[in-house]
Every structure is written in structure tokens, then in C-alpha cells.
Amino acid sequence: MNEIKTEDYCLTPISKNRYKIEVFSFQFQKIHAVKIKGCYFSGPQQSWVMPLTKACLDQFLKLFPAKSKTMIREESLQHSYDKALKDFSDQLILKRYSENTIVVYKDQITRFFNFYLKKDPSELTDEDVKEYMLFLLNKKKISFSYQKQVISAIKFYFEKILRRETKSYYFEIPKSKERKLPVVLSKNEVSLFFSKLKNRKNLALFSTIYSSGLRISEAINLKMEDFDSERMLIYIRDGKGMRDRTTILSKELLSLLREYYKKYKPRTWLFEITDNKQCNPRTIQKIFHQAFRQTGIKKKATVHTLRHSFATHLLENGEDIRYIQMLLGHKNLKTTEIYTHVTSKAISGIKSPFDSLNIEEEKLK
């Protein structure tokens, strides 16, 4: 069976018996693809996969009828597509991009190629980029951060693979007008969340993330040798931007991790599943949301909210913002300064002018 592409999705044969499902809407992918019998999410593929059978294909097309005419990549272009994707992936590895960045860039460039099934990837032009970006902005209503991902991936392909200069403004990273404050939990809310974690392994994992201000990727990459119990430090290897750093090791966390180690006896990674495999970030997010829902807290929190809360609570405790920058591994102090906008300490002593108004209670009634 050949590749099938519509405005909403692309089905690509990846073996003799499996289809890879690529979609242009995260909600479409997350919620609906699992309705197909035999469909599952593949970590290595970073996408949904379903059996390559006529029955499954008919079921898929029945659930998700094409909104636009179905298109199939010509066999003569398939070789060029495969080669372009392999060259792109190899170059990312040679440039020592992080695993997460490689996954994101490959996903974005694949979507870009699939938007032009009738064109050889090596013949794509600046005008094609413009058309694609306008489609994403006008039809898919993508965010600033998503737009940056798309441009960075396409720019890398044009410059490193096609060896072209990208002077066109279509390749410029947009200046974000969004300035959203991070969601932060109070100390009581963090304690309430921890009380909902009945599994000691999950408690150890999320306690490590909060107590040291880690990203998910940094937590799942931890090994026992990264802990210095004498100096009470945790060494973060190859953090964001391939930078190493140290962060604090809590006394309470150290005690908790010792109990955790005795019970689970991890071999390679501190937090691992069977056969010395690292925990999956998606699984960690799922566990977090399940426990967080039990708290009844209405904030839109994620695992990364624990890192935001760590930084904010340090700031409220009076810690120097430059030390917080170092602990978080921020390259620019301006990134850390966002927490000054969510801390309650700076404004808690300010009295509202409303409190000084002399309003008679009878008039309010």
C-alpha cells in the first residue's frame, strides 16, 4: 500500500504490516487514533502506528473521512523523500543535537515534506516555505513556539542539507508577543499533590523534580553516581543546550531516595522501568495528571509546574535570583526573572487603595 495524505493526516507504510500515522492536529492524534483496533503509540516512532490491513484502513477512513482530496506520493519521489529524511536525521546527529530536538525537528520536517507530496524535497523553495507557513498560521492557528520549531527545522534543512542561504524573512524567527506567566503551585498545593502519590517510586521521582528544579529529561537521565551526598549536590549531565550543571540535593530527598533504592534497586538509571530502560516522559506526564486531578486544584499544571514552583518558592524564601538562575541552568538571567512576576512576597505587603475607601455598608446593599 502506498502513502496516503490528506489535509489532516498522513499514513505512511513503515514495514510490511504497519502504518505510521502522522497528523496535523495534536488533539486529533491523541484522542481519536486509539479508536482503531490494533492502533498504539510507538515511542521509537514518536507517532501512532496501526496494522497495515485493508480492514484497519477502512475503519480509519470511516472514522476520519478526508476533508480534502486524498493524495498519494508518487513512487518516483519516495526515494528522494527517504534520502532527504535520512540525510536530515544524520546531520542532526553529527551536529550533536539533543535527542528531544532531533525528534521535534524530524517531526516538523516530515510534515513540511508531506505538505508537498508532488514535489521532490530537494526542489522545495522559499515560496513553498511561505505557503506552508501561511497554511499553519491561517488554518491551524499555531502558536509562536510552534512556529519557531517549524522555522528552525526547515532552516536547518535548507542550510545544512541543501546548502542554501536563507536570507528570506520567511525564515526569520518571530518575536513572540506572548508573555504568559508560568503556572505556580503554593507550598500547600505541592504538599497536597505529594499526598496523592501512593507509589513510592512516583513520590521519589516527583520529589526529585520539585526539590531540585529539574526538567523531565534531566530527571530520567539521572544515575546514582550523579548524587554527591557529602556536598549535597546533584550533577546534571548534558542538560538543555548540552550544558552540565549542579543543583541542590535536599536532605529529605536523600532520605527518601535511600528508601527508594533499597526497595527498587535500580541498575543503570535512577528511575527506570524493566530491563534497564528509562522512564517515558509521556508516562510521567500521565501519572502526574492522574494524581493532580485527585487534588481538586483547578490550575492547569504539568510536571514542569513543579520546576516553576521550585524557582518561585526559592525566590520567596529570599534566595538570590542569580543563584536560582544557576540551579535552573538558565543561560540568560531574563529567563529566570519571569518568576519575579509570580512571587507573592514582593506584593504581599502592598495595601490596595480600595481598603482605604470609606464606603458605607448600606450603600453597597
KOLMITOR-438552 format. One record per residue (C-alpha): z, x, y. Coordinates in Angstrom, 3 decimals, padded with zeros to 6 digits. Example, Ala and Ser with C-alpha at 12.3 -4.5 7.8 and 13.67 -1.06 7.14 Angstrom:
% residues 2
007.800_012.300_-004.500
007.140_013.670_-001.060
***
This chain:
% residues 365
000.000_000.000_000.000
-000.854_001.233_003.495
001.377_001.407_006.527
001.859_-001.910_008.330
002.713_-002.042_012.021
003.374_-004.929_014.392
004.908_-005.203_017.831
008.384_-005.478_016.280
008.367_-003.221_013.232
006.533_-000.661_011.148
006.584_-000.462_007.346
005.731_002.996_006.018
005.433_003.917_002.309
007.724_006.898_001.677
007.313_007.007_-002.102
005.572_005.129_-004.893
008.229_002.435_-004.872
009.853_002.340_-001.439
009.038_001.237_002.090
010.715_002.737_005.149
011.402_000.064_007.767
011.197_001.157_011.391
011.886_-001.392_014.078
011.773_-001.502_017.859
014.984_-003.517_018.236
018.356_-002.279_017.008
019.704_-005.813_016.539
016.614_-006.755_014.528
017.230_-003.764_012.300
020.984_-004.102_011.939
021.319_-007.833_011.380
018.188_-009.011_009.650
016.758_-006.279_007.440
019.582_-006.596_004.910
018.424_-010.123_004.065
015.650_-008.601_001.975
016.602_-008.308_-001.684
016.970_-004.666_-002.630
016.973_-003.503_001.015
019.555_-000.902_002.025
020.281_001.580_004.782
019.388_005.172_003.893
021.434_007.896_005.568
018.891_010.698_004.980
016.053_008.481_006.240
018.209_007.105_009.076
016.479_003.766_008.589
016.300_000.720_006.352
014.463_001.090_003.040
013.187_-001.664_000.786
011.295_-001.790_-002.528
007.552_-001.352_-002.189
006.540_-004.513_-004.036
004.396_-007.478_-003.093
007.353_-009.837_-003.616
009.568_-007.915_-001.157
006.725_-007.570_001.331
006.042_-011.314_001.175
009.760_-012.004_001.670
009.892_-009.642_004.637
006.828_-011.145_006.309
008.172_-014.657_005.701
011.484_-013.821_007.370
009.845_-011.842_010.171
006.359_-013.157_010.881
004.267_-010.872_013.057
004.270_-011.837_016.736
001.179_-009.727_017.205
-001.749_-008.832_015.002
-000.717_-006.631_012.094
-002.195_-003.151_012.323
-002.631_-000.503_009.650
-003.038_003.230_010.269
-006.383_004.460_009.006
-006.190_006.866_006.086
-008.183_009.452_008.042
-005.380_009.549_010.659
-002.500_009.606_008.197
-002.851_013.341_007.550
-002.762_014.104_011.291
000.298_011.878_011.679
002.146_013.566_008.795
001.290_017.045_010.085
002.353_016.227_013.654
005.667_014.828_012.448
006.317_017.865_010.222
005.426_020.349_012.981
007.689_018.442_015.356
010.602_018.471_012.895
010.132_022.162_012.024
010.084_023.186_015.686
013.330_021.304_016.381
014.969_023.185_013.518
013.595_026.541_014.708
014.951_025.820_018.194
018.350_025.187_016.535
018.751_021.672_017.908
021.771_019.822_016.580
021.390_017.525_013.594
022.078_014.450_015.716
019.466_015.473_018.307
016.900_016.085_015.574
017.473_012.601_014.148
017.157_010.982_017.595
014.046_012.967_018.626
012.274_012.310_015.311
013.020_008.609_015.587
011.665_008.446_019.145
008.505_010.434_018.482
007.795_008.353_015.364
007.999_005.162_017.421
005.674_006.713_020.002
003.125_007.672_017.315
003.364_004.222_015.734
002.602_002.604_019.065
-000.860_004.225_018.844
-001.860_003.767_015.207
-005.542_004.063_016.060
-005.137_007.465_017.736
-004.659_010.953_016.405
-001.207_012.158_017.636
-002.796_015.371_018.922
-005.079_013.345_021.228
-002.373_011.351_022.992
-002.490_011.710_026.783
-000.329_011.324_029.875
-001.800_007.852_030.381
-000.658_006.916_026.862
002.835_008.006_027.813
002.673_005.856_030.938
001.508_002.816_028.971
004.236_003.301_026.351
006.999_003.726_028.932
005.911_000.603_030.794
005.954_-001.297_027.496
009.519_-000.159_026.775
010.721_-000.889_030.305
008.996_-004.251_030.769
009.050_-005.672_027.252
012.031_-004.043_025.544
014.229_-003.682_028.655
015.509_-000.280_027.545
018.486_001.387_029.227
018.466_004.575_031.322
019.974_006.599_028.477
017.383_005.314_026.003
014.599_006.131_028.461
015.894_009.687_028.728
015.797_010.039_024.933
012.193_008.835_024.804
011.017_011.158_027.579
012.865_014.179_026.167
011.316_013.683_022.716
007.774_013.156_023.999
008.120_016.051_026.458
009.213_018.317_023.584
006.175_017.259_021.536
003.709_017.820_024.359
005.161_021.190_025.403
006.253_022.781_022.107
003.714_021.338_019.667
000.604_020.555_021.739
001.346_023.438_024.148
000.553_021.362_027.212
002.199_021.414_030.603
003.943_018.164_031.519
003.738_018.029_035.302
003.154_014.285_035.428
006.002_012.191_036.787
005.853_010.128_033.591
007.777_012.996_032.006
010.484_013.201_034.636
013.986_012.274_033.506
015.007_009.260_035.610
018.113_009.493_037.728
020.455_006.923_036.321
021.608_004.232_038.690
024.104_003.093_036.092
027.631_004.249_036.679
029.614_002.424_034.079
033.269_003.272_033.748
034.416_004.137_030.231
036.485_001.627_028.289
040.052_002.923_028.017
042.943_001.665_025.907
046.535_001.801_027.101
049.053_003.742_025.030
050.447_000.462_023.705
046.960_-000.661_022.692
046.333_002.646_020.901
049.638_002.231_019.044
048.677_-001.334_018.099
045.337_-000.130_016.763
047.018_002.548_014.638
049.400_-000.062_013.214
046.403_-001.903_011.752
045.268_001.130_009.759
046.779_000.655_006.309
044.858_003.501_004.692
046.438_006.928_005.327
043.062_008.623_005.300
041.777_006.370_008.087
045.023_006.833_010.007
044.669_010.627_009.755
041.043_010.514_010.870
041.501_008.317_013.945
044.766_010.048_014.870
042.904_013.371_014.895
040.164_011.960_017.129
042.643_010.482_019.632
045.270_013.229_019.661
042.713_015.990_020.266
039.969_014.128_022.140
037.227_014.668_019.563
033.780_013.210_019.145
032.985_011.650_015.743
030.624_014.511_014.873
033.348_017.052_015.670
035.921_015.243_013.534
033.729_015.012_010.435
032.822_018.723_010.750
036.443_019.863_010.652
037.618_022.191_007.882
041.125_023.294_007.013
040.511_026.778_008.422
039.846_025.237_011.844
043.564_024.493_012.293
045.943_027.092_013.743
049.451_025.744_013.128
051.139_028.765_014.749
049.334_028.437_018.080
048.981_024.640_017.653
045.239_024.699_018.261
042.164_023.183_016.649
038.922_025.165_016.714
035.797_023.072_017.296
032.742_024.827_015.870
029.256_024.054_017.185
030.291_021.153_019.396
027.898_019.383_021.729
025.433_021.887_023.164
026.223_024.266_020.264
029.390_025.368_022.087
032.648_026.370_020.419
035.980_025.477_021.982
039.652_024.945_021.224
041.704_021.834_021.729
045.358_020.935_021.228
046.993_020.231_017.887
049.715_017.611_018.073
052.978_018.237_016.191
052.951_014.656_014.944
049.337_015.023_013.851
050.110_018.251_011.980
052.846_016.473_010.029
050.527_013.550_009.281
047.710_015.858_008.134
050.027_017.745_005.788
050.930_014.489_004.057
047.264_013.508_004.008
046.277_016.836_002.453
048.851_016.537_-000.335
047.546_013.095_-001.262
043.770_013.524_-000.930
043.348_017.296_-001.464
040.039_017.709_000.405
037.955_020.675_-000.774
035.396_021.534_001.900
035.657_019.100_004.783
038.958_017.787_006.078
037.620_014.227_005.985
035.241_013.863_003.076
034.135_011.333_000.526
033.319_012.063_-003.104
031.513_015.226_-004.202
032.478_017.231_-001.095
030.299_015.066_001.154
031.119_014.444_004.804
032.050_011.016_006.057
029.193_008.978_007.512
029.537_008.267_011.275
028.322_004.699_010.779
031.002_004.102_008.166
033.654_005.432_010.546
032.464_003.083_013.283
032.560_000.174_010.832
036.133_000.967_009.786
037.163_001.251_013.432
035.693_-002.141_014.372
037.287_-003.856_011.371
040.739_-002.561_012.326
040.238_-003.095_016.064
039.342_-006.755_015.587
042.755_-007.270_013.986
044.492_-006.155_017.195
043.176_-009.131_019.151
042.330_-006.820_022.066
039.266_-008.142_023.901
037.985_-004.797_025.202
034.623_-003.565_023.903
035.941_-000.456_022.237
034.285_002.073_019.923
035.546_005.222_018.213
034.550_007.142_021.359
037.010_004.963_023.291
039.805_006.978_021.649
038.381_010.142_023.250
038.179_008.386_026.632
041.774_007.205_026.217
042.944_010.718_025.318
041.490_012.127_028.558
042.811_009.291_030.713
046.325_009.489_029.269
046.428_013.249_029.878
045.382_012.671_033.483
048.059_010.010_033.899
050.610_012.478_032.493
049.773_014.818_035.358
047.674_017.369_033.467
045.206_019.446_035.490
041.715_017.998_035.300
040.206_021.439_034.667
042.323_021.826_031.532
041.176_018.373_030.421
037.580_019.466_031.011
038.176_022.459_028.740
039.778_020.354_025.997
036.927_017.856_026.035
034.236_020.537_026.111
032.523_019.190_029.229
030.070_021.628_030.763
030.330_020.030_034.202
033.584_019.024_035.896
031.850_015.937_037.328
031.663_014.537_033.804
035.430_014.791_033.490
036.043_013.344_036.952
034.906_009.915_035.736
038.408_009.487_034.296
039.922_009.599_037.770
038.286_006.197_038.300
040.033_004.549_035.349
043.503_006.075_035.516
046.215_003.702_036.728
048.514_006.442_038.061
046.543_007.096_041.238
046.527_003.481_042.370
049.683_002.055_040.797
051.746_002.841_043.894
049.321_001.231_046.331
050.516_-002.110_047.614
047.959_-004.878_048.055
047.779_-006.301_051.611
047.975_-009.740_050.035
051.626_-009.075_049.193
052.454_-008.752_052.905
050.903_-012.038_053.935
053.282_-014.812_054.930
051.758_-017.778_053.147
053.831_-020.903_052.852
054.023_-022.165_049.297
053.497_-025.748_050.392
050.120_-024.909_051.911
048.986_-023.313_048.641
049.694_-026.581_046.844
***
